[in-house]
Amino acid sequence: MAMAEPVELPNQLGILLLRNKVLLPGAIAKIQCTTPSSVKLMEQELWRKEKTGLIGVLAVRDVKAASVPATGGGTNTGEQGKQDGKNQRKRIEWCQRGVAARALHIFRNVEKPSGRVTYMVILEGLCRFSVQELSTGGTYCTARVSHLELTKPELEQAEQDPELITLSRQFKATAMELISVREQEQKTVFNCKVLETLPVHLLADAFVSSFEMSFEDQISMLYLDDLKGRLSKANELVERHLQSFRVEEKISQKVEGQLSIEKEFLLREQKRAIKEELDDNDDDEDDVAALQRKMQNAEMPPNVWKHAQRELRQLRKMEPQQPGYSSSRVYLELLADLPWQKASEEHQLNLRAAKERLDSDHYGLPKVKQRIIEYLAVRKLKPDARGPVLCFVGPPGVGKTSLASSIATALGRKFLRASLGGVKDEADIRGHRRTYLGSMPGRLIEGFKTVGVNNPVMLLDEIDKLGTDVRGDPASALLEVLDPEQNKTFNDHYLNVPFDLSKVIFVTTANRAQLIPPPLLDRMEVIELPGYTPEEKLRIAMQHLIPKVLDQHGLSSDYLQIPEDMVELVIQRYTREAGVRNLERKLAALARAAAVEVAEQKHTIPLSKDVPLMTTSLLEIQLAEGAEVEMEVMSMFVNNHDISMAMSTSVLVVDEPMLEKVLGPPIFDDRETSEHIVAPGITVGLVWTSFGGEVQFVEAIAMAGKGELHLTGQLGDVIKESAHLALTWVRSRAADLKISGVGEVNLLENRDIHIHFPAGAVPKDGPSAGVTLVTSLVSLFSQKKVRSDTAMTGEMTLRGLILPVGGIKDKVLAAHRHGIKRVILPERNLKDLVEIPQSVIAGMEILLVKRIEDVLEQAFEGGNPWKLRSKL
């Protein structure tokens, strides 16, 4: 690994200054060079000269450090010293002794797009030198040096010295003892042949470099010119490490001895606990007494305690073999486990800290955060105030569940989540009556038993997906739970005694408020969480999703970087959703692809099985405060393959080709709308779904027939009625619209109309497609195409009035995601525009209309041919 032959040094060397670290001859170190001076040094002295290049490594340190053991050393405030602070310059002291080094491997990296050059170099220390003169005037430091190592004849003569041979044997024996201790500790076998292959003059330096030493010990080794002195000093350092291991082992044995005294006691306690779990106790009376003590400690209310005492007396009269014994005991165990009086101690409410926590956990959502802060402010002024039941309504992936968790964190309360999706049995809420076989308490009581306090923040998730059947209506059971006037005495059928829910903060989530029964909805304060804009998704991805995804896949920014422009492409081309759940999946796919590359070629130095791990095999230090040069000293046992692996530290930066390779061809593009509207009769509508706003195309076509209207696309009754209404209005205005021939009375004579809503597998319903259907029919009959950059929504009456609709923000955001520039909305929805981000409004043209004639005027290029307004 090291050169056995003496090295011939030039009179002048380029100098690499390392703070508080020394490179000794025979040691190998990995150097990361990113500062301008170190990069220039590597460029001139190593990169261009390849195998013949040599540099000098000189140790520097702050003046306040202890003085070196030898005379000399100068002070310098060179380039690296100037970087120590903005307003202060630390004087540094350089040693007059250094080590010449050569590059075993050198890797040049050019960062994109900045073009910044950095170097990764594996250096091998060769020999000591003395600094005669140090110059800092150039782009990097240089020094006039003189050789300090022995010549070849002197080395040959020294190797024959009996005293040196004896010291060498003693040192190797001590080193072997240390390795043996490490073998016992790590339960592995080390190959120590490397101790026999190193020449004597490098043995001490190379071996002790694998240990963590103080700067003073490193300097002491550097200043020892005598081979005997080096071996003696190295033997002293190894003995010191051995002593520390022996002390650690002695302490460990003492602790184990103390634990062995308690071993029998612990085993007996475990045996007793196992018997209790198996109901294998010989004395059942003791178990009943233990249960009674547990009930006494539960601090039950007087009426509950009276009921529990009656149940306990009945249990005492029963034999364990009787059928009802087990169920009675389980019931009493539940009464004893419930937190009747135990509550979480709330933090001293700090509204500023709560706001900062909400901002760090969630991006955007100012209206939601403000409502939460208002609630916390009321709690701070009146701790016993009854809080409202907040209901977060919004599409999937917008952060409803995590908001509830943030409320619990801000209050310092425990968090309890109960998923209600698909629940159809009332007993899931109220529990079963104890008369039934296999009866059990409801989810709420079970949750309190699990969480252990009576004032948690309870999340009732997916409350809009409650079902109902012959077993009862769970939504009706929740009326008592969420009513602050009734939940003080909530009665679970299994528990059969009142339980106080008034201290609980209830938070519910839903995708659609329309699916929640009105009486239940009346007990909740609905807070809508609409979808995110692309700009908000970008910020969420950069601040939250990417760090989360990297952590989940065992990566860091040192291995994978996803630039902002690539995240924008993922948002535009691969995801069109209101939330960010699908975006997180795409980012996770990129992380998995990077994980494969990292796993195949490690970005760190993996030590092979024959490498003994010393106290510290890799020592990492920063050379200066704020400096960009790092040094890692490697174990003397690292082989060339491991050194080569250390050079593969390039960061994987995601680019456009990688996106297509991992995620496939783009799924969406901005040309989708313009390519769809290729003929008259096709219109772009805006609809609202439980997943947020969506763009809905409407296609109409005429054909020979009997004057019938055909509707396809899995449509509901309301949207079918809207289609008939639209056709009726168009037929009544056919002459005015100039879409019927001269003398033609029946617009549908001898022809049928077929209206289709694409994506036929998706159910569709609602009144907001009225204006879209009229526009599609007028386009069909007039043979004039609708503008491809325009989308619309609104309900229409038979007289042509435009009525307001819901979900305006979600619909406008959907149009924005699809690249639509003009949106036609009912005039009475003007109030809803304040909720839309200004960044979205600024890039779109919002057209407000009162009547269907206004819609037709804006939907066609050049306006509608019919310029006369209706006199109705």
Secondary structure, 3 states (H helix, E strand, C coil): CCCCCCCCCCCEEEEEEEECCCCCCCCEEEEEECCHHHHHHHHHHHHCCHHHCCEEEEEEEECCCCCCCCCCCEEECCHHHHCCCCCCCCCEEEEEEEEEEEEEEEEEEECCCCCCEEEEEEEEEEEEEEEEEEECCCCCCEEEEEECCCCHHHHHHHHCCHHHHHHHHHHHHHHHHHHHHHHHHHCCCCCCCHHHHCCHHHHHHHHHCCCCCCHHHHHHHHCCCCHHHHHHHHHHHHHHHHHHHHHHHHHHHHHHHHHHHHHHHHHHHHHHHHHHHCCCCCCHHHHHHHHHHHHHCCCCCHHHHHHHHHHHHHHHHCCCCCHHHHHHHHHHHHHHHCCCCCCCCCCCCCHHHHHHHHHHHCCCCHHHHHHHHHHHHHHHHCCCCCCCCEEEECCCCCCHHHHHHHHHHHHCCCEEEEECCCCCCCHHHHCCCCCCCCCCCCHHHHHHHHHCCCCCEEEEECHHHCCCECCECHHHHHHHHHCCCCHHHEECCCCCCEECCCCCEEEEEECCHHHCCHHHHCCCEEEECCCCCHHHHHHHHHHHHHHHHHHHCCCCCCCEECCHHHHHHHHHHHCCCCCCHHHHHHHHHHHHHHHHHHHHCCCCCCCCCCCCCCCCCCEEEECCCCCCCEEEEECCCCCHHHHHHCCCCCCEECCHHHHHHHHCCCCCCCCHHHHHCCCCCEEEEEEEECCEEEEEEEEEEEEECCCCEEEECCECHHHHHHHHHHHHHHHHCHHHHCCCCCCCCCCCCCEEEEEECCCCCCCECCCCCHHHHHHHHHHHHHCCCECCCEEECCEECCCCEEECCCCHHHHHHHHHHCCCCEEEEEHHHHHHHHHCCHHHHCCCEEEEECEHHHHHHHHECCCCCCCCCCCC
